[in-house]
């Protein structure tokens, strides 16, 4: 084969692989959920709860929440790092029980869970007031560290204990590769 023909053939093959790879990439599936986030700074006492939107591919779990200025923001967890998420949620549940029983108010980093595209998900503990605590999650740059989200004006997701418990159950199923849709629940 002539060099220019070989080059043409290789370019065509690479193009075909890219196009078919994109066409056959797993499309996100909506996950029915009653998970709620907490929006602070509203007129509602202690914040306003709102519904979260969840989607998943075989390898990623996306949680979409209210960001700044009414724009959606999201945190993304990979199946490979789902165990890190479960461990962080367990730590929150442990600290929440301890802080509630002791009447303490604190804000503290729990973990940084690797996400996609060079980002991490910051997972923290945030007291809203004595006896009321939230899990705090937000996307962060691996290069800029834990403060990069707030510095960029990105609002973090806040969740209360009952919703963290639901998220933990979902994360465990995701980690195990179990179906996350309702049909999957029925036929398990």
N, C-alpha and C positions, 0 to 999 in steps of 0.2 A: 504494500500500500504506500502511496506517495505521502510525503510529510504533510502537505496541505490537506490531503484527504483524511489522513489519520487525525489531524488537528480538528477538522470539521466533524468527524465521527465522534471524537471525545467530547467536544462541546455539545453536540446533540444528545449524547448519552447523559452528560451531567445535567443538561436542561430537562430531559425527560425524568430523571430521578428526582430533581427538585420539584417539578410540577406534580408528579404522582405522589411524592411525599407530602406535599401540602394538601393535595386533594384527599388523601387517606388519613390525615392527622385526625386524632380523636377530637370531636366537637364537644364543647361543654354541654352538660345535661343539667337542667334545673333540678334542684333538690328541694322537695317539699319540706318546709321547716316552720316551726313556730318560735325560732330563736329571735330574741329582741336585744337591741342595743339601748343605751341610755344616752340621751343628748342633754348635756348640762348647759345652763345659761338660758333656759326657756322660762316662761312664766310659771310653769308647773313646779310645785314644791318638790325639790330634790331631783329635778330633771324630768324629761319626757321620754317614755319608752316608744320605740318604733321598730317595725319589722325589718329583719335582715334578709338579704337575698343570698342564696347559696347556689353555686354551680360546681360541677366536678367533671373531670376527665378521669381516665384510669389512673393518672399519675399526679393530679393536682386537685386541691380543694380550694375554691375561691369563696371568700366571705365579703360581700359588698355591703357597705354601710354609708351613712350620711357623712360626707366630708365637709370641708369649708365652703361657704357660699352656696349651699344647696347642691354641690357637685358630689357625685358618688366617688367613694374611695374604696380600696379593697386591700385585703391581706390574702396572701396565697401561701398554702402549705403543700409541700410535696409528700408523696407517700413515703419516700425514702427517709424523710425527717419527721414523719408523723409521731414517732416515739418521743422525739424531743418536745413536740407540742403537748402530748399527753403528760409527760413529766412536768412541764411548766404549769399545766392546768391543775395537776395534783398538788403542786407547791402552793398555788393560789388558794386552793380549797383548804389546805392545812393552815396557811397564814390567816385566812379569813376567819376560820373558827377560833384561832388563838387571839387575834386582834379584837374580835367581837367579845370574847369571854373576858378579856383584860381591859376593855374599854379604850383601847389605844387608837391613835390616828397616825397613819404613816403613808409615805409614798416610797416605793422601793422597786428596783429592777429585779425581776425573777430570772429571765433568760433572754437570749437572743437566738431565735430559731432560723436557720438558713432557709431562704426562700428561693425565688427564681431571679435570673438576670442580674446577679451581683448584689442582691438585696437580702436583708434579714428582716424578720418580724420581731420587733421589740415586744416583750411580754412583761408587764409590770403589775404591781399591786398599788392601788390608789384608794385611800380613804376619802370618801365624799363628806363624811361627818362621823362623829363617834357612833359606832355600831352599824355603820353603813359603808360597805367597801365594794370596790369594783375591780374587775380585771381590766387592764389597759393594754391594748394591742395596736401597733402601727408599723408601717413599713419604714425601714431605715437603710441608709447606704452603708455598705460594708466599709467603705473608705472613710466616711465622715462620722460613723459611730452612732450611739444611742440618741444623741440630741439632734441628729440631722433632720428628723421629721418635723419636730416642733420649730426648728430654725427655718424650715422651708414653708411654714404655715400650714402643714398637714395636720388635720384633726385626727386624733386617735379614736379607735373604737373602745367603748366602755360597756361592760356586761356585769350584771349582778350574779350572785351565787347560783340561783336556779337555772339561769341561762348558761353559765359555765358548766354546770353538771350535764346539761343537754349537749353542749358542744363537746364535752369530754367523751360522752357515749358515742357521738357521731365520729369523733376522731379515732376512737378505738376501732370502730367498724371500718373506717377508711384505711387505717393501718393494716388491718387483716385482709383487705381486698374484698370485703363483703359489700353487697349492693346497698346503695344509699337512697334509692327511690322507693316509693310506696310499694310498687309491684315487687321489688326485691324483698321488702319486709314480709309480704304475704307468702311468698314462695320460698322462704328460707328453710 
